[in-house]
Amino acid sequence: MNREYLRWHSPRLHRDMELLVFGHAGAKVLMFPTREGRFWEYERLGLVESLAGKLEAGQLQLYCIEGLATETFYGFDRHPAERIHRHAAFEDYILNEVLPLMASRNAHDCTIVHGCSLGAFQAASLVFRHPHLFRKLVAFSGRYDLTIKVESFGDLFDGYYDNTVYFHTPTHFLPGLDGSWQLEKLRQIEIILTIGDADPFLDNNHYLSRLLAEKQVGHQLHVWEGRAHRAGAWRKMAALYI
């Protein structure tokens, strides 16, 4: 299996950024790690291995990136306004550095976005904001509103709220998309969400599903038995849904 390590200095983030590429051809998959994960996380957790057959057959090519959680949503040493604006800069890096890199290396017309846990939020926020760039979203165990409090998970903005938080939170901005080009493009994307029936964000996933249904956006919500917020479940999900 082809495996490549890439690193460059990002002019948008003012720091070096790293990523791993797996596979040589096929649909491109942009992969966001979990909160504590790095660009090598999905290799370590076995998700890459679970897709080995598709990678070796040239059906998929993975681009595993950094998530910058400690500089954005979990950067609690920063003011919440700085956290969300750092995330906006991270999105700018994805759009203007990572996606062009992917396009230059692979001309396949399908780009998939995937993430687990916090990575699922980042994946969904990116796709719902820029649906014209993607063909498929696959999100595992996500919380799609970082302002809600569930179990030990708190409001990641500590009560702070502004337009940037609003426009990066899927369950906040989706209700206002009536008649927009964004909504029409969303209806053309394959959307797959997964959650465990004992997971803390089950209700939030059902709420997102209802919002999408109200907007006539086709999608699949797969509810797994038990607590599915774990690597073993994600490996099985990856093999099924990516």
DRENDO-1510 file (C-alpha; in Angstrom, 1 decimal, always signed):
<recs>
REC; n; res; u; v; w
REC; 1; MET; +0.0; +0.0; +0.0 .
REC; 2; ASN; +1.3; +3.4; -0.9 .
REC; 3; ARG; +2.1; +5.6; +2.2 .
REC; 4; GLU; +3.5; +9.1; +2.0 .
REC; 5; TYR; +4.3; +11.7; +4.6 .
REC; 6; LEU; +4.0; +15.4; +3.7 .
REC; 7; ARG; +4.8; +18.6; +5.6 .
REC; 8; TRP; +4.9; +22.3; +4.7 .
REC; 9; HIS; +4.6; +25.7; +6.3 .
REC; 10; SER; +1.1; +27.0; +6.1 .
REC; 11; PRO; +0.9; +30.7; +5.3 .
REC; 12; ARG; -2.6; +30.8; +6.6 .
REC; 13; LEU; -1.9; +29.1; +10.0 .
REC; 14; HIS; +1.7; +30.4; +10.4 .
REC; 15; ARG; +2.9; +27.0; +11.4 .
REC; 16; ASP; +4.1; +23.7; +9.9 .
REC; 17; MET; +1.4; +21.3; +9.0 .
REC; 18; GLU; +1.7; +17.5; +8.4 .
REC; 19; LEU; -0.4; +14.8; +6.8 .
REC; 20; LEU; -0.3; +11.2; +5.6 .
REC; 21; VAL; -1.5; +10.0; +2.3 .
REC; 22; PHE; -2.5; +6.3; +1.8 .
REC; 23; GLY; -3.3; +4.8; -1.5 .
REC; 24; HIS; -2.5; +5.7; -5.1 .
REC; 25; ALA; -5.8; +6.4; -6.8 .
REC; 26; GLY; -9.6; +6.5; -6.5 .
REC; 27; ALA; -12.0; +8.7; -4.7 .
REC; 28; LYS; -10.1; +11.1; -2.4 .
REC; 29; VAL; -11.0; +11.0; +1.3 .
REC; 30; LEU; -10.2; +14.0; +3.5 .
REC; 31; MET; -9.9; +12.6; +7.1 .
REC; 32; PHE; -10.2; +14.7; +10.3 .
REC; 33; PRO; -8.9; +13.1; +13.5 .
REC; 34; THR; -10.6; +13.1; +16.9 .
REC; 35; ARG; -10.0; +15.7; +19.6 .
REC; 36; GLU; -6.8; +14.2; +20.9 .
REC; 37; GLY; -5.7; +12.7; +17.6 .
REC; 38; ARG; -3.0; +13.6; +15.2 .
REC; 39; PHE; -2.5; +13.1; +11.5 .
REC; 40; TRP; -1.3; +9.6; +12.2 .
REC; 41; GLU; -4.3; +8.6; +14.4 .
REC; 42; TYR; -6.3; +6.6; +11.9 .
REC; 43; GLU; -3.3; +4.5; +11.0 .
REC; 44; ARG; -2.6; +3.8; +14.7 .
REC; 45; LEU; -6.3; +3.0; +15.4 .
REC; 46; GLY; -6.6; +0.6; +12.5 .
REC; 47; LEU; -9.0; +2.5; +10.3 .
REC; 48; VAL; -6.5; +2.6; +7.5 .
REC; 49; GLU; -6.0; -1.1; +7.7 .
REC; 50; SER; -9.8; -1.7; +7.6 .
REC; 51; LEU; -9.8; +0.1; +4.2 .
REC; 52; ALA; -6.7; -1.7; +2.9 .
REC; 53; GLY; -8.5; -3.7; +0.2 .
REC; 54; LYS; -10.1; -0.6; -1.3 .
REC; 55; LEU; -6.8; +1.3; -1.1 .
REC; 56; GLU; -4.8; -1.4; -2.8 .
REC; 57; ALA; -7.5; -1.7; -5.5 .
REC; 58; GLY; -7.2; +2.0; -6.3 .
REC; 59; GLN; -10.8; +2.7; -5.1 .
REC; 60; LEU; -9.8; +5.2; -2.4 .
REC; 61; GLN; -7.0; +7.5; -1.5 .
REC; 62; LEU; -6.8; +8.8; +2.1 .
REC; 63; TYR; -5.5; +12.2; +3.2 .
REC; 64; CYS; -5.1; +12.1; +7.0 .
REC; 65; ILE; -4.6; +15.7; +8.3 .
REC; 66; GLU; -4.0; +17.4; +11.6 .
REC; 67; GLY; -7.1; +18.6; +13.5 .
REC; 68; LEU; -5.7; +21.5; +15.6 .
REC; 69; ALA; -8.2; +20.8; +18.4 .
REC; 70; THR; -5.9; +22.3; +21.1 .
REC; 71; GLU; -5.6; +25.5; +19.1 .
REC; 72; THR; -9.3; +25.8; +18.3 .
REC; 73; PHE; -12.2; +24.3; +20.3 .
REC; 74; TYR; -10.1; +22.9; +23.1 .
REC; 75; GLY; -7.7; +25.7; +23.4 .
REC; 76; PHE; -9.0; +26.8; +26.7 .
REC; 77; ASP; -6.1; +29.2; +27.3 .
REC; 78; ARG; -7.6; +31.3; +24.5 .
REC; 79; HIS; -10.7; +33.5; +24.5 .
REC; 80; PRO; -13.7; +31.7; +22.8 .
REC; 81; ALA; -13.7; +34.3; +20.0 .
REC; 82; GLU; -10.0; +33.5; +19.3 .
REC; 83; ARG; -10.8; +29.7; +19.3 .
REC; 84; ILE; -13.6; +29.9; +16.7 .
REC; 85; HIS; -11.6; +32.4; +14.6 .
REC; 86; ARG; -8.6; +30.0; +14.7 .
REC; 87; HIS; -11.0; +27.3; +13.5 .
REC; 88; ALA; -12.0; +29.6; +10.6 .
REC; 89; ALA; -8.4; +29.9; +9.7 .
REC; 90; PHE; -8.0; +26.2; +9.8 .
REC; 91; GLU; -10.9; +25.8; +7.4 .
REC; 92; ASP; -9.2; +28.4; +5.1 .
REC; 93; TYR; -6.1; +26.1; +5.2 .
REC; 94; ILE; -8.2; +23.1; +4.2 .
REC; 95; LEU; -9.9; +25.0; +1.4 .
REC; 96; ASN; -6.9; +26.7; +0.0 .
REC; 97; GLU; -4.0; +24.4; +0.7 .
REC; 98; VAL; -5.1; +20.9; +1.4 .
REC; 99; LEU; -7.9; +20.6; -1.3 .
REC; 100; PRO; -5.7; +22.0; -4.0 .
REC; 101; LEU; -2.9; +19.6; -3.0 .
REC; 102; MET; -5.3; +16.7; -3.3 .
REC; 103; ALA; -6.6; +17.9; -6.7 .
REC; 104; SER; -3.0; +18.2; -8.0 .
REC; 105; ARG; -2.1; +14.7; -7.0 .
REC; 106; ASN; -5.4; +13.0; -7.9 .
REC; 107; ALA; -7.8; +14.0; -10.7 .
REC; 108; HIS; -10.7; +11.8; -9.5 .
REC; 109; ASP; -13.9; +13.8; -9.4 .
REC; 110; CYS; -15.1; +12.4; -6.1 .
REC; 111; THR; -14.0; +13.9; -2.8 .
REC; 112; ILE; -15.3; +12.4; +0.4 .
REC; 113; VAL; -15.0; +14.0; +3.9 .
REC; 114; HIS; -14.7; +11.8; +7.0 .
REC; 115; GLY; -14.2; +12.3; +10.7 .
REC; 116; CYS; -14.8; +10.6; +14.1 .
REC; 117; SER; -15.9; +12.4; +17.3 .
REC; 118; LEU; -14.7; +16.1; +17.0 .
REC; 119; GLY; -13.5; +15.2; +13.5 .
REC; 120; ALA; -17.1; +14.4; +12.6 .
REC; 121; PHE; -18.1; +17.9; +13.6 .
REC; 122; GLN; -15.3; +19.4; +11.6 .
REC; 123; ALA; -16.2; +17.2; +8.6 .
REC; 124; ALA; -19.9; +18.1; +8.7 .
REC; 125; SER; -19.3; +21.8; +9.3 .
REC; 126; LEU; -17.0; +21.9; +6.2 .
REC; 127; VAL; -19.3; +20.0; +3.9 .
REC; 128; PHE; -22.5; +21.7; +4.9 .
REC; 129; ARG; -20.8; +25.1; +4.4 .
REC; 130; HIS; -19.1; +24.2; +1.1 .
REC; 131; PRO; -21.3; +21.4; -0.4 .
REC; 132; HIS; -20.3; +22.2; -4.0 .
REC; 133; LEU; -16.8; +20.9; -3.3 .
REC; 134; PHE; -17.8; +17.4; -2.1 .
REC; 135; ARG; -19.7; +14.3; -3.1 .
REC; 136; LYS; -20.0; +12.4; +0.2 .
REC; 137; LEU; -19.9; +13.0; +4.0 .
REC; 138; VAL; -19.2; +10.1; +6.4 .
REC; 139; ALA; -19.3; +11.2; +10.1 .
REC; 140; PHE; -19.0; +8.8; +13.1 .
REC; 141; SER; -20.0; +9.6; +16.7 .
REC; 142; GLY; -20.3; +13.4; +16.2 .
REC; 143; ARG; -21.6; +16.3; +18.3 .
REC; 144; TYR; -22.9; +18.8; +15.7 .
REC; 145; ASP; -23.5; +21.6; +18.2 .
REC; 146; LEU; -20.5; +22.4; +20.4 .
REC; 147; THR; -22.5; +24.8; +22.5 .
REC; 148; ILE; -24.7; +22.1; +24.1 .
REC; 149; LYS; -23.9; +20.4; +27.4 .
REC; 150; VAL; -24.2; +16.6; +27.5 .
REC; 151; GLU; -22.9; +14.4; +30.3 .
REC; 152; SER; -19.3; +15.5; +30.9 .
REC; 153; PHE; -19.2; +17.4; +27.6 .
REC; 154; GLY; -19.6; +21.2; +28.1 .
REC; 155; ASP; -20.2; +24.2; +26.0 .
REC; 156; LEU; -16.8; +24.6; +24.2 .
REC; 157; PHE; -17.4; +28.4; +23.9 .
REC; 158; ASP; -18.2; +29.0; +27.6 .
REC; 159; GLY; -21.4; +30.9; +26.7 .
REC; 160; TYR; -19.8; +33.1; +24.1 .
REC; 161; TYR; -21.6; +33.4; +20.8 .
REC; 162; ASP; -21.1; +35.3; +17.6 .
REC; 163; ASN; -21.8; +35.0; +13.8 .
REC; 164; THR; -18.7; +32.8; +13.3 .
REC; 165; VAL; -19.9; +30.3; +15.9 .
REC; 166; TYR; -23.4; +30.4; +14.2 .
REC; 167; PHE; -22.1; +29.9; +10.7 .
REC; 168; HIS; -19.8; +27.0; +11.7 .
REC; 169; THR; -22.4; +25.1; +13.7 .
REC; 170; PRO; -24.5; +22.8; +11.4 .
REC; 171; THR; -27.6; +22.6; +13.6 .
REC; 172; HIS; -27.7; +26.4; +14.0 .
REC; 173; PHE; -27.3; +27.5; +10.3 .
REC; 174; LEU; -29.1; +24.7; +8.6 .
REC; 175; PRO; -32.6; +25.9; +9.5 .
REC; 176; GLY; -31.9; +29.2; +7.6 .
REC; 177; LEU; -30.9; +27.7; +4.3 .
REC; 178; ASP; -34.3; +27.8; +2.6 .
REC; 179; GLY; -34.1; +28.3; -1.1 .
REC; 180; SER; -30.3; +28.8; -1.1 .
REC; 181; TRP; -27.8; +27.4; -3.6 .
REC; 182; GLN; -26.1; +25.7; -0.6 .
REC; 183; LEU; -29.3; +23.7; +0.2 .
REC; 184; GLU; -29.6; +22.6; -3.5 .
REC; 185; LYS; -26.0; +21.4; -3.5 .
REC; 186; LEU; -26.5; +19.6; -0.1 .
REC; 187; ARG; -29.3; +17.6; -1.7 .
REC; 188; GLN; -26.8; +16.2; -4.2 .
REC; 189; ILE; -24.4; +14.8; -1.6 .
REC; 190; GLU; -24.4; +11.3; +0.0 .
REC; 191; ILE; -24.5; +11.9; +3.8 .
REC; 192; ILE; -23.9; +9.1; +6.3 .
REC; 193; LEU; -24.0; +9.6; +10.0 .
REC; 194; THR; -23.4; +7.0; +12.7 .
REC; 195; ILE; -24.0; +7.0; +16.5 .
REC; 196; GLY; -24.4; +4.4; +19.2 .
REC; 197; ASP; -27.7; +4.1; +21.0 .
REC; 198; ALA; -25.8; +4.5; +24.3 .
REC; 199; ASP; -23.7; +7.4; +23.1 .
REC; 200; PRO; -24.1; +10.9; +24.7 .
REC; 201; PHE; -24.7; +12.6; +21.4 .
REC; 202; LEU; -27.6; +10.3; +20.2 .
REC; 203; ASP; -30.2; +13.1; +20.6 .
REC; 204; ASN; -28.1; +15.6; +18.8 .
REC; 205; ASN; -27.7; +13.2; +15.9 .
REC; 206; HIS; -31.5; +12.6; +15.8 .
REC; 207; TYR; -32.0; +16.4; +15.8 .
REC; 208; LEU; -29.6; +16.9; +12.9 .
REC; 209; SER; -31.3; +14.1; +11.0 .
REC; 210; ARG; -34.7; +15.8; +11.5 .
REC; 211; LEU; -33.3; +19.1; +10.3 .
REC; 212; LEU; -31.9; +17.4; +7.2 .
REC; 213; ALA; -35.2; +15.6; +6.6 .
REC; 214; GLU; -37.2; +18.9; +6.9 .
REC; 215; LYS; -34.9; +20.4; +4.3 .
REC; 216; GLN; -35.4; +17.4; +2.1 .
REC; 217; VAL; -31.7; +16.5; +2.2 .
REC; 218; GLY; -31.3; +12.8; +1.8 .
REC; 219; HIS; -29.1; +11.1; +4.3 .
REC; 220; GLN; -28.6; +7.9; +6.4 .
REC; 221; LEU; -28.5; +7.8; +10.2 .
REC; 222; HIS; -27.2; +4.5; +11.4 .
REC; 223; VAL; -27.7; +3.8; +15.1 .
REC; 224; TRP; -25.4; +1.1; +16.4 .
REC; 225; GLU; -26.0; -0.9; +19.5 .
REC; 226; GLY; -24.3; +0.3; +22.7 .
REC; 227; ARG; -21.5; +2.7; +23.1 .
REC; 228; ALA; -20.0; +3.1; +19.6 .
REC; 229; HIS; -17.7; +6.0; +20.4 .
REC; 230; ARG; -14.6; +3.8; +20.1 .
REC; 231; ALA; -12.0; +2.6; +17.7 .
REC; 232; GLY; -13.3; -0.9; +17.4 .
REC; 233; ALA; -16.7; +0.3; +16.2 .
REC; 234; TRP; -15.1; +2.9; +13.9 .
REC; 235; ARG; -13.1; +0.3; +12.1 .
REC; 236; LYS; -16.2; -1.7; +11.3 .
REC; 237; MET; -18.1; +1.5; +10.3 .
REC; 238; ALA; -15.2; +2.6; +8.0 .
REC; 239; ALA; -15.3; -0.8; +6.2 .
REC; 240; LEU; -19.0; -0.5; +5.7 .
REC; 241; TYR; -19.6; +3.2; +4.9 .
REC; 242; ILE; -16.5; +4.8; +3.4 .
</recs>
